[in-house]
Every structure is written in structure tokens, then in C-alpha cells.
Amino acid sequence: MIKFTPVPITDHDLILGKDFNKKFASEMKSYYAPFVMKGRDIQVAKETWEYAVADSIVGASWVGAGKNVVDVKAPIADFDVKGLSIGIITDNQTTEASFLQNNKQENDGFGKLFESKDFLALKEMFVDPMDKKIKGTNNLHLLAVIREKSTKNVYYCLLKVESSTLTDTEFLSQMTTEGKRSVSLPMIDPQYGKTYIYIAKRRLEIRLNGAGLSPFLVLSHTY
């Protein structure tokens, strides 16, 4: 199993390179420019964040738009780039981002597994494939870009993707149902966010906690 651990801002230069923030802001503003010139609301596709990250790190390349968990490869690390939004940065929850969807036909009975709380089968169906996907990655990090709707500020943070110290038994014991739609997973400290299986969309999702992550957030620019 994996867990997501926030990276201190003091370590960002080592992973992202010096002046990443300045370069990232410049790259993103170039994407905003056509909308700004025409007085339109700024629309940013998922890949746009990935392009900007790739072009802001020396020696990096964009490798997204596929089934690979990695969006950007760089000499020091691989990155899974997520674009999220939040009303106010001190709110508890951002919007969600998917990091694995399981649409295999043989898994069509997952709804009954949820109803019967068969956490072992759900783990094998959704969590274990994620573990396989990250094998062979190089120092994988999740780079989350968070847009604050109230101010139009753009923040980012890094979370290292590393092996969990939980045993299978401990992991299963911490899985819980949430309402009629999801199963909570112990893949991130609740102070920093939540990871869960969203039953309706058959996928693993993550939401981040803006308040809890405040010591790890970098204010980049305003869009």
C-alpha cells in the first residue's frame, strides 16, 4: 500500500529545482493570456497544469494523457499532477481528483461488495492495482495545484508517494464506509486530506485539506 506525505517547502528546490515557482507562474500566465485578452473566464484543461509543470523543471518532459500514473518525468522525481480548487484556502476540503479508475468488466459486482462491506475484495479491486501502477516510478510525488475561488490565488504543494507502514490487517481495519457512496482509505493523514473509493464512479479519489496543508502550500500567482 501507499501513503501520501506532505513535503516541507524547504525541500522543494531539491525536487523541483530553483525558481520553479517563478517559472510556473510565467508558464501559466501565458496560458491564461488569450482568455484575459478577450475578457473571458479562464478555462484550464487538466493537461495544461501538467504542461506548465513540465516546462518549469529543468530536464523534465511531459508524459501524460495515458494510463501511466506519471504525468511529468524529471531527473530527480516523477510527478502525478493534480489540478484542484477550493472556495477559501482555509476550508477543509478541495474538490476531488481521481488517481485510479477500475472499469474492468470482471469487477462489475463491486456494488455488492460495498453493501456487504467486503473491504478485502474492494482493496484487491482498487488499492492493489494502484500499488502495481507505481512500481518502476522514480521518486514519485503528487504535485497538487489548488485554485482558491474566492481570491483567484493559485497555490501548490508536494506530497511524496511512499510505502505505507501499515500491515494488510491494519489497513483493512481502518477502511470504513462513508454514507452510501464511498469507502474511506488510510492513505493520507486526515489532517492533510482524505483518500477513498468513490463507488458511483468506480475510482480512487483524493481530496486535500487546505487548512491542514497550509504550512506546505506555496502561493504561486493569481489567475
C-alpha positions in Angstrom: 0.0 0.0 0.0 1.0 3.6 -0.4 0.6 6.8 1.6 0.8 10.5 0.7 3.1 12.6 2.9 3.5 16.4 2.6 7.0 17.7 1.6 8.3 20.7 3.6 8.7 23.8 1.4 12.4 23.9 2.4 12.8 20.7 0.3 11.1 22.0 -2.8 14.2 23.4 -4.5 15.9 20.0 -4.3 12.9 18.3 -6.0 11.5 21.0 -8.3 14.7 23.0 -8.9 15.4 26.6 -8.1 12.9 29.3 -9.4 10.2 26.7 -10.1 7.6 29.0 -8.6 8.6 31.9 -10.8 8.7 29.7 -13.9 5.4 28.0 -13.2 3.7 31.3 -12.7 5.1 32.6 -16.0 4.0 29.5 -17.9 0.5 29.5 -16.5 0.0 33.2 -17.3 0.9 32.5 -20.9 -2.0 30.0 -21.0 -4.3 32.5 -19.3 -3.4 35.3 -21.7 -5.9 34.6 -24.6 -8.8 34.5 -22.1 -7.7 37.6 -20.4 -7.3 39.5 -23.7 -10.9 38.7 -24.6 -12.3 39.3 -21.1 -13.4 35.7 -20.8 -13.4 33.4 -17.8 -10.2 31.4 -17.7 -10.6 27.8 -18.6 -7.7 25.4 -17.8 -7.7 21.8 -19.0 -6.2 19.1 -16.9 -3.2 18.8 -19.2 -2.4 22.5 -19.0 -1.2 22.2 -15.4 0.9 19.2 -16.5 2.5 21.1 -19.4 3.3 24.1 -17.2 4.9 21.9 -14.6 7.0 20.0 -17.2 8.2 23.3 -18.7 9.1 24.7 -15.3 11.6 22.0 -14.3 15.0 21.7 -16.0 15.3 18.4 -17.9 11.6 17.5 -17.4 9.3 16.1 -20.0 5.5 15.7 -20.2 4.4 12.0 -20.4 0.7 12.3 -19.5 -2.5 11.6 -21.3 -2.2 7.9 -20.8 -2.8 5.1 -18.3 0.5 5.8 -16.6 0.3 7.3 -13.2 3.2 9.7 -14.1 2.4 13.0 -15.9 5.8 14.6 -15.8 9.2 12.9 -15.7 12.2 14.8 -14.3 15.8 13.9 -13.4 15.1 14.0 -9.6 11.5 12.7 -9.5 8.3 11.7 -11.3 5.2 13.7 -10.8 1.5 13.0 -10.8 0.0 16.5 -11.3 -3.5 17.2 -10.0 -5.5 20.4 -10.5 -7.9 21.1 -7.6 -10.0 24.0 -6.4 -11.3 25.3 -3.1 -13.6 28.1 -2.0 -11.2 29.6 0.6 -7.8 28.1 1.2 -8.6 27.6 4.9 -11.6 25.5 4.0 -11.4 21.8 5.0 -11.8 20.2 1.6 -10.7 20.8 -2.0 -12.5 19.3 -5.0 -11.7 15.7 -5.8 -9.1 14.2 -8.1 -9.0 10.7 -9.4 -5.9 8.6 -9.2 -7.2 5.3 -10.4 -10.4 4.2 -12.2 -11.3 0.5 -12.5 -13.8 -0.2 -15.3 -12.8 -3.9 -15.9 -15.9 -6.0 -16.7 -14.9 -8.7 -14.1 -15.3 -6.0 -11.4 -19.0 -5.3 -12.2 -20.0 -6.8 -8.8 -18.2 -4.2 -6.8 -21.5 -2.6 -5.6 -22.5 -5.7 -3.7 -19.0 -5.8 -2.2 -19.6 -2.3 -0.9 -23.1 -3.3 0.5 -21.6 -6.3 2.3 -18.5 -4.3 3.5 -16.2 -6.8 1.9 -13.2 -4.5 2.3 -10.7 -7.1 1.4 -12.2 -7.6 -2.0 -12.5 -3.8 -2.5 -8.9 -3.4 -1.6 -7.9 -6.0 -4.1 -10.0 -4.4 -6.8 -9.0 -0.8 -6.3 -6.0 -0.4 -4.0 -3.7 -3.2 -5.1 -3.8 -2.1 -8.8 -2.6 1.3 -7.7 0.3 -0.3 -6.0 1.2 -2.1 -9.2 0.9 1.2 -11.2 3.5 3.0 -9.2 6.1 0.2 -9.4 9.0 1.4 -11.5 8.4 5.1 -11.0 11.2 7.3 -9.9 10.7 9.0 -6.5 7.1 9.6 -7.3 5.4 12.8 -5.9 1.9 14.2 -6.2 2.1 17.9 -7.2 -1.2 19.4 -6.3 -2.2 22.8 -7.8 -5.0 24.4 -5.8 -7.0 27.3 -7.1 -8.7 29.5 -4.5 -12.0 30.6 -6.0 -12.6 33.5 -3.6 -9.3 35.3 -4.4 -8.2 33.5 -7.7 -4.9 32.7 -6.0 -3.1 29.6 -7.1 -1.2 27.5 -4.6 0.8 24.3 -4.9 2.2 21.7 -2.7 4.1 18.4 -2.9 3.2 15.1 -1.4 5.6 12.2 -1.6 4.1 8.9 -2.6 5.8 6.2 -0.4 5.2 2.8 1.1 2.7 2.6 4.0 3.9 1.2 7.3 0.5 -0.4 7.8 0.1 -4.2 7.5 -2.7 -5.5 5.4 -4.7 -6.3 8.5 -4.2 -2.8 9.9 -5.1 -1.2 6.5 -8.3 -3.2 6.3 -9.2 -2.4 9.9 -9.0 1.4 9.1 -11.3 1.1 6.0 -14.7 2.5 6.7 -17.9 3.2 4.7 -18.9 6.8 4.4 -22.6 7.3 3.6 -23.9 5.4 0.6 -21.2 6.3 -1.9 -17.7 5.8 -0.6 -15.2 3.8 1.4 -12.5 5.7 3.3 -8.9 4.5 2.9 -6.0 5.2 5.3 -3.6 6.5 2.6 -3.2 10.1 4.0 -3.2 11.6 7.4 -6.8 13.1 7.9 -5.1 16.3 8.9 -4.0 16.7 5.3 -6.8 15.2 3.3 -8.8 12.1 2.6 -8.5 9.1 0.2 -11.4 7.0 -0.6 -13.1 4.7 -3.2 -16.0 6.6 -4.8 -18.5 3.8 -5.6 -20.6 5.7 -8.1 -17.6 6.4 -10.4 -15.7 3.2 -9.5 -12.5 5.0 -8.7 -10.0 6.0 -6.1 -10.1 9.7 -5.3 -8.2 12.2 -3.1 -9.3 15.5 -1.6 -6.9 17.7 0.2 -7.4 19.8 3.4 -6.4 23.4 2.7 -6.2 24.3 6.4 -4.1 21.3 7.4 -1.8 21.7 4.5 -1.2 25.4 5.0 2.4 25.0 6.2 3.2 23.1 3.0 1.4 25.4 0.5 3.3 27.8 -1.8 1.4 30.8 -3.1 2.4 31.0 -6.8 0.3 33.6 -8.6 -3.2 35.0 -9.2 -5.1 33.8 -12.3 
